[in-house]
Amino acid sequence: MNVFNRRNALVGFIALKVARRALDRRLRRRRGGRSRVALLTVVGIVSFGVLAGLAAAFLRRRGQEEQRLEGYAVFDEAEEQPAEPEAATAEPIPAT
């Protein structure tokens, strides 16, 4: 009995083609996965940079507001009443 005939050759050829297509699909899926991982990594780095920039701008603005408030008088309960009333009027008022 001869195993090699046209029908077996055709079945073997089709089986090899199906296996090759499955392998090609797997390879394409892997390449797509790699590019997806690379894209997500780049997006993550860019978004981290944007968040760092926003945080730096927020901290810089907060520091400027504190500097602007330095020149204003600050209410303190200890300064509410002077200890010596005479010391508050050290110079006499000239009469005209």
C-alpha positions in Angstrom: 0.0 0.0 0.0 1.4 3.4 -1.0 1.0 6.2 1.6 2.1 8.9 -0.7 -0.8 9.7 -3.0 -2.5 12.9 -4.3 -5.1 13.0 -1.6 -2.6 12.7 1.3 -0.3 15.2 -0.4 -3.2 17.7 -0.6 -4.2 17.1 3.0 -0.6 17.6 4.1 -0.2 20.7 2.1 -3.4 22.2 3.5 -2.3 21.3 7.1 1.0 23.0 6.6 -0.6 26.1 5.2 -3.0 26.3 8.2 -0.1 25.9 10.6 1.9 28.6 8.8 -1.1 31.0 9.0 -1.5 30.3 12.7 2.2 31.0 13.3 2.0 34.2 11.2 -1.1 35.4 13.3 0.8 34.8 16.5 3.8 36.7 15.3 1.7 39.6 14.1 -0.1 39.7 17.5 3.2 39.8 19.3 4.5 42.6 17.2 1.3 44.6 17.9 1.7 43.9 21.6 5.2 45.2 21.6 4.2 48.4 19.8 1.3 48.8 22.2 3.6 48.4 25.2 6.0 50.9 23.7 3.2 53.4 23.0 1.8 53.0 26.5 5.2 53.5 28.0 5.7 56.7 26.0 2.2 58.0 27.0 3.0 57.2 30.7 6.3 59.1 30.6 4.7 62.1 28.9 1.8 62.1 31.4 4.3 61.9 34.3 6.1 64.9 32.8 2.9 66.9 32.5 2.0 66.1 36.1 5.4 67.1 37.3 5.2 70.4 35.4 1.8 71.1 36.9 3.1 70.4 40.4 6.1 72.6 39.8 3.9 75.5 38.5 1.5 75.0 41.5 4.4 75.1 44.0 6.0 78.2 42.3 2.7 80.0 42.3 2.1 79.1 46.0 5.6 80.5 46.8 4.9 83.8 45.0 1.6 84.2 47.0 3.5 83.8 50.3 6.1 86.4 49.2 3.4 88.9 48.3 1.9 88.5 51.8 5.2 89.3 53.5 4.8 93.0 53.4 1.3 93.1 55.0 0.7 93.5 58.7 -0.1 90.3 60.5 -2.6 90.4 63.4 -1.2 89.0 66.6 -3.1 88.8 69.8 0.0 89.8 71.8 0.2 93.1 69.8 -3.5 94.0 70.4 -2.9 96.1 73.5 0.4 98.0 74.0 2.2 97.3 77.3 3.1 100.9 78.0 0.7 103.6 76.7 3.3 106.4 77.3 5.8 104.6 75.0 3.3 104.8 72.2 3.5 108.7 72.3 7.2 109.3 72.7 7.2 112.7 70.9 5.1 115.6 72.1 2.7 117.2 69.7 3.7 120.8 69.0 1.0 123.4 69.7 0.5 126.1 67.1 
